[in-house]
């Protein structure tokens, strides 16, 4: 049975000089509350924006261990894998997202983007 929709949001990441400040804030937040899943998701997205995909992956994998049935975590992993051209992993994470939250339109859209990229290559 699918889980209820995620309460975690993909919040926009500030760009430019604010990224380093945002990174420090989020590192502080997860040190203060190691159970704050939203801060981990935001931290991973900041790492993605800063072009540190390996750090983003570490953070998102940690989040997936914290909350293995949270659709937002799997969607974040799908997005990261897609940006790194790891299409098989991206599709797997999209499928996991919609398995947990069948109404997650963003996951269906991400999977469609990945399928288009696969056909281009």
Backbone as numpy.savetxt, mean C-alpha at the origin, in Angstrom:
# Nx Ny Nz CAx CAy CAz Cx Cy Cz
-16.14 -15.46 3.74 -17.00 -14.27 3.74 -16.10 -13.03 3.74
-16.41 -12.05 2.90 -15.60 -10.83 2.82 -15.64 -10.03 4.11
-14.55 -9.33 4.35 -14.48 -8.43 5.50 -15.25 -7.16 5.20
-15.62 -6.40 6.22 -16.23 -5.10 5.96 -15.22 -4.19 5.28
-15.67 -3.15 4.61 -14.76 -2.23 3.93 -13.70 -1.70 4.90
-12.56 -1.39 4.35 -11.45 -0.91 5.15 -11.75 0.45 5.76
-11.25 0.65 6.96 -11.38 1.96 7.60 -10.12 2.79 7.38
-9.15 2.21 6.70 -7.88 2.89 6.44 -7.93 3.52 5.06
-7.37 4.70 4.96 -7.46 5.47 3.72 -6.09 5.70 3.12
-6.05 5.74 1.80 -4.83 6.15 1.10 -4.83 7.67 1.08
-4.15 8.24 2.03 -4.12 9.69 2.14 -3.06 10.24 1.19
-3.31 11.41 0.62 -2.32 11.99 -0.28 -1.03 12.30 0.46
0.07 12.13 -0.24 1.39 12.39 0.33 1.86 13.74 -0.16
2.31 14.59 0.77 2.90 15.87 0.37 4.15 15.58 -0.44
4.41 16.43 -1.42 5.60 16.23 -2.23 6.61 17.34 -1.95
7.78 17.17 -2.50 8.81 18.19 -2.37 9.49 18.16 -1.02
9.81 19.33 -0.51 10.58 19.43 0.72 9.80 18.91 1.93
8.51 18.80 1.82 7.71 18.30 2.93 7.88 16.80 3.16
8.39 16.08 2.17 8.48 14.63 2.31 9.41 14.21 3.45
10.55 14.84 3.55 11.49 14.48 4.62 10.87 14.75 5.99
10.19 15.88 6.11 9.51 16.20 7.37 8.41 15.18 7.66
7.63 14.86 6.65 6.55 13.88 6.82 7.13 12.52 7.22
8.25 12.14 6.59 8.91 10.88 6.92 9.29 10.84 8.40
9.89 11.91 8.88 10.30 11.96 10.29 9.10 11.90 11.22
8.02 12.60 10.85 6.80 12.55 11.66 6.25 11.13 11.75
6.23 10.45 10.61 5.66 9.10 10.60 6.55 8.09 11.32
7.86 8.24 11.18 8.76 7.37 11.95 8.53 7.56 13.45
8.36 8.80 13.84 8.07 9.10 15.25 6.73 8.48 15.66
5.74 8.61 14.79 4.41 8.08 15.11 4.44 6.57 15.33
5.17 5.83 14.48 5.18 4.38 14.65 6.04 3.96 15.84
7.01 4.79 16.21 7.76 4.49 17.44 6.87 4.70 18.66
6.05 5.75 18.62 5.17 6.05 19.74 4.04 5.04 19.86
3.51 4.60 18.71 2.41 3.63 18.73 2.66 2.58 17.65
3.38 1.51 17.99 3.71 0.48 17.01 2.51 -0.30 16.48
1.32 -0.01 16.99 0.11 -0.68 16.49 -0.69 0.20 15.54
-0.20 1.39 15.23 -0.93 2.35 14.39 -0.76 1.99 12.91
-1.66 1.18 12.41 -1.58 0.69 11.04 -1.62 1.82 10.02
-2.45 2.83 10.25 -2.54 3.94 9.30 -1.19 4.64 9.14
-0.46 4.79 10.24 0.87 5.43 10.14 1.83 4.57 9.33
1.75 3.26 9.47 2.60 2.38 8.66 2.24 2.51 7.18
0.96 2.55 6.87 0.55 2.70 5.47 1.05 4.04 4.91
0.90 5.09 5.69 1.37 6.40 5.24 2.89 6.42 5.09
3.60 5.77 6.01 5.06 5.70 5.95 5.51 4.99 4.67
4.86 3.89 4.36 5.19 3.17 3.13 4.96 4.02 1.89
3.87 4.78 1.89 3.58 5.65 0.74 4.62 6.78 0.62
5.07 7.30 1.74 6.11 8.32 1.70 7.39 7.73 1.12
7.75 6.53 1.56 8.92 5.87 0.99 8.76 5.67 -0.52
7.57 5.33 -0.96 7.33 5.20 -2.40 7.56 6.54 -3.11
7.02 7.60 -2.55 7.18 8.92 -3.15 8.65 9.35 -3.18
9.40 8.92 -2.19 10.82 9.28 -2.11 11.69 8.35 -2.95
11.05 7.42 -3.64 11.76 6.47 -4.51 12.64 5.50 -3.72
12.10 5.01 -2.59 12.74 3.98 -1.79 11.82 2.75 -1.74
11.69 2.05 -2.87 10.72 0.94 -2.91 11.04 -0.19 -1.95
12.33 -0.45 -1.69 12.67 -1.53 -0.76 12.21 -1.21 0.66
12.38 0.04 1.06 11.90 0.45 2.39 10.38 0.41 2.45
9.74 0.85 1.37 8.27 0.80 1.32 7.80 -0.64 1.45
8.46 -1.55 0.74 8.07 -2.96 0.81 8.23 -3.49 2.23
9.33 -3.17 2.88 9.52 -3.62 4.27 8.39 -3.13 5.17
8.02 -1.87 5.02 6.96 -1.29 5.85 5.61 -1.96 5.55
5.29 -2.12 4.26 4.01 -2.73 3.90 3.95 -4.20 4.33
5.07 -4.92 4.23 5.08 -6.30 4.69 4.88 -6.38 6.20
5.49 -5.44 6.92 5.27 -5.39 8.36 3.78 -5.14 8.65
3.19 -4.21 7.91 1.76 -3.92 8.07 0.92 -5.15 7.76
1.33 -5.94 6.76 0.56 -7.13 6.41 0.65 -8.20 7.50
1.76 -8.22 8.23 1.86 -9.15 9.37 1.00 -8.65 10.53
0.90 -7.33 10.67 0.06 -6.75 11.73 -1.41 -6.99 11.47
-1.80 -6.85 10.21 -3.22 -6.91 9.84 -3.38 -7.68 8.53
-3.24 -9.01 8.57 -3.26 -9.79 7.34 -4.58 -9.76 6.57
-5.65 -9.37 7.23 -6.95 -9.32 6.56 -7.43 -7.91 6.29
-6.51 -6.97 6.26 -6.86 -5.57 6.00 -6.67 -5.28 4.51
-7.77 -4.99 3.80 -7.67 -4.73 2.36 -6.72 -3.59 1.99
-6.65 -2.56 2.81 -5.80 -1.40 2.48 -4.33 -1.80 2.42
-3.94 -2.76 3.23 -2.55 -3.22 3.23 -2.24 -3.93 1.90
-3.14 -4.79 1.49 -2.92 -5.53 0.24 -2.99 -4.61 -0.97
-3.84 -3.61 -0.90 -3.89 -2.64 -2.00 -2.59 -1.84 -2.07
-2.04 -1.47 -0.93 -0.76 -0.75 -0.92 0.34 -1.62 -1.51
0.36 -2.89 -1.14 1.34 -3.82 -1.71 1.15 -3.96 -3.22
-0.10 -4.04 -3.66 -0.37 -4.15 -5.10 0.16 -2.94 -5.85
-0.09 -1.77 -5.31 0.38 -0.54 -5.95 1.90 -0.50 -6.02
2.55 -0.86 -4.93 4.01 -0.87 -4.92 4.54 -1.88 -5.94
4.02 -3.09 -5.92 4.49 -4.10 -6.88 4.28 -3.63 -8.32
3.16 -3.01 -8.59 2.90 -2.52 -9.95 3.92 -1.47 -10.37
4.26 -0.56 -9.47 5.23 0.48 -9.82 6.61 -0.10 -10.05
6.88 -1.25 -9.46 8.18 -1.90 -9.61 8.16 -2.96 -10.73
7.06 -3.00 -11.47 6.89 -3.95 -12.59 6.93 -5.42 -12.13
6.54 -5.64 -10.91 6.38 -7.01 -10.39 4.90 -7.35 -10.54
4.53 -7.63 -11.78 3.12 -7.72 -12.13 2.41 -8.93 -11.52
3.08 -10.06 -11.43 2.45 -11.24 -10.83 2.08 -10.96 -9.37
3.02 -10.35 -8.64 2.75 -10.02 -7.25 1.65 -8.96 -7.14
1.66 -8.00 -8.05 0.62 -6.96 -8.02 -0.77 -7.55 -8.22
-0.89 -8.45 -9.18 -2.20 -9.08 -9.42 -2.62 -9.91 -8.21
-1.67 -10.64 -7.62 -2.00 -11.44 -6.44 -2.55 -10.56 -5.31
-1.90 -9.40 -5.10 -2.34 -8.50 -4.03 -3.68 -7.82 -4.38
-3.89 -7.52 -5.64 -5.20 -6.98 -6.05 -6.29 -8.00 -5.78
-6.02 -9.25 -6.15 -7.01 -10.31 -5.92 -7.30 -10.48 -4.43
-6.25 -10.40 -3.61 -6.45 -10.52 -2.16 -7.28 -9.34 -1.65
-7.03 -8.14 -2.19 -7.79 -6.96 -1.78 -9.27 -7.14 -2.07
-9.61 -7.56 -3.29 -11.04 -7.69 -3.63 -11.67 -8.91 -2.97
-10.86 -9.90 -2.63 -11.39 -11.03 -1.86 -11.86 -10.53 -0.49
-11.07 -9.65 0.11 -11.41 -9.10 1.43 -12.46 -8.00 1.35
-12.44 -7.25 0.25 -13.37 -6.12 0.08 -13.84 -6.08 -1.37
-14.89 -6.85 -1.70 -15.35 -6.95 -3.09 -15.82 -5.62 -3.69
-16.05 -4.62 -2.87 -16.50 -3.32 -3.38 -15.35 -2.34 -3.56
-14.12 -2.80 -3.47 -12.96 -1.93 -3.58 -12.66 -1.65 -5.05
-13.25 -0.59 -5.56 -13.10 -0.24 -6.98 -11.65 0.06 -7.34
-10.90 0.65 -6.42 -9.51 0.99 -6.71 -8.68 -0.27 -6.98
-8.96 -1.34 -6.30 -8.22 -2.59 -6.52 -8.53 -3.17 -7.90
-9.78 -3.10 -8.32 -10.13 -3.56 -9.66 -9.43 -2.69 -10.72
-9.39 -1.40 -10.48 -8.73 -0.48 -11.40 -7.23 -0.76 -11.46
-6.62 -0.98 -10.30 -5.19 -1.29 -10.27 -4.90 -2.58 -11.04
-5.74 -3.57 -10.86 -5.55 -4.84 -11.59 -5.69 -4.62 -13.09
-6.63 -3.80 -13.51 -6.79 -3.50 -14.93 -5.55 -2.81 -15.48
-5.00 -1.85 -14.72 -3.76 -1.17 -15.15 -2.62 -2.17 -15.32
-2.50 -3.08 -14.37 -1.44 -4.09 -14.44 -1.63 -4.98 -15.66
-2.84 -5.39 -15.92 -3.11 -6.24 -17.09 -2.76 -5.51 -18.39
-3.04 -4.23 -18.45 -2.67 -3.43 -19.62 -1.16 -3.39 -19.77
-0.45 -3.18 -18.66 1.01 -3.14 -18.71 1.59 -4.49 -19.15
1.01 -5.57 -18.69 1.47 -6.90 -19.09 1.32 -7.07 -20.60
0.21 -6.62 -21.15 -0.02 -6.76 -22.59 0.94 -5.89 -23.40
1.40 -4.78 -22.84 2.34 -3.90 -23.53 3.72 -4.53 -23.64
4.03 -5.43 -22.74 5.39 -5.99 -22.72 5.42 -7.36 -23.32
